[in-house]
Amino acid sequence: LIQDYDYLDLKPITINIDLKNALSQQNIRINVPSTFTIAVSTEEAIMSNAAERLLGLTIPAISEMASDIILGQLRLTVAILNIEQINKDRDSFMDLIRTNVEQELRKVGLSLLNVNIVDITDESDYIESIGKKAAATAVEKARADVAEQEKFGAIGKAEADREKDIQVATNQETAAMGVKSAEQQRRVDVAEKEALAIGGENLAKADIARSDADLAEQEAEANRRAMVARASAEAEIQKAKFIEEEERLKAEEIVREQITKQQIEIAAEAEAERQRRIAQGEADAILARYKAEAEGVQAVLDAKAAGYERLIAAAGGRAGDASTLLMVEKIESMVAAQVEAIRNMKIDKVTVWDGGGNADGSATSNFVSSLVKSLPPIHDVAKMAGVDLPAYLGTVDTEDAE
């Protein structure tokens, strides 16, 4: 059962990769503009990768994915080579790029058809300096070759002239003079050849000196630019390290502050918990004391109630008689209270002016009677408490008292 299907376009895709500031093994940044031609692979195993990872993507999306892969591998390839390896052996450089890039493209179902490096430049003009150096060397070598050929031409011309002069002299002079002339000419020729040789050597030495001077100047310039590039790279590294250290110190400070904050919070929570427990303990102690006091009062009341209940039972169930019995127990203290009421009265002397008897009695008898009446009778005190004392406890006769 087929639920859906789709197609993958097998047409080649051309991608322009403008790689800039790629760091080489010598820490020199170079620019490598290039053009890559890719396509969906027709190999069965790689086509499976393409079906899994590219099916449903548009051509621009596939191009963008491939561009990211190519840029990464191109930077990696540049990073493991120095400038001389990249500049001199372009074929090896291209093969290494093709190997690294194609290996990664195959993982997503693509194959690399062609790689074209447009040009290779660097910010410090190191590659240009190498080219100038090679050009200068070639020019100087060509100049030396020209000088050498000119020297050979001059020598040939001199020999031809010499032969012509010898022939003329030979025809004009006699045999003896010819011998001397030949000897003289030989010496002259030798001197001329030596002079020409010395002159050629001097010219060659001068050319070599100029070439060496130019080469030394170019090397010094290249070294200066390389040192500037290294210094700039070192400055960037130190700057990055400084930023990293600053961020690390900030992170440590934040962690310390967080730990201090947590310690303060824990201590505050512990103190609050301690205060809560102390308060809870004090509250429990107060509650226990109140409960104990309440239980004590309850026990006293229960004991009194039980005693009153037994007293009423002893009185035959008559509550009034039971109350009377309770008051009988208190008579002694009541009498003591009456006595105490007048005991502390300070009466040093009582003077009674008695003018004789009358119908109501004498003044003296009236004074004593009034004094006795000032004491509250026990029966009256009991009645105030709601209790009637029995008659056998006696009564106060007012007339007898008088």
Buried (B, 14 or more C-beta within 10 A) or exposed (E): EEEEEEEBEEEEBEBEBEBEEBEBEBBBBBBBBBBBBBBBBEEEEBBEBBBEBBEEBEEEEBBEBBBEBBBEBBBBBBEEBEBEBBBEEEEEBBEBBBEBBBEBBBEBBBBBEEBEBEEBBBBBBBBEBBEBBEEBBEEBEEBBEEBEEEBEEBBEEBEEEBEEBBEEBBEEBEEEEBEEBBEEBEEEBEEBBEEBEEEBEEBBEEBEEEBEEBBEEBEEBBEEBBEEBBEBBEEEEEEEEEEEEEEEEEEEEEEEEEEEEEEEEEEEEEEEEEEEEEEEEEEEEEEEEEEEEEEEEEEEEEEEEEEBEEBBEEBEEEEEBBBBBEBBEBBEEBEEEBEEEEEEEEEEEEEEEEEEEEEEEBBEBBEBBEEEEEEEBBBEBBEEEEBEBEEEEEEEEEEEEB
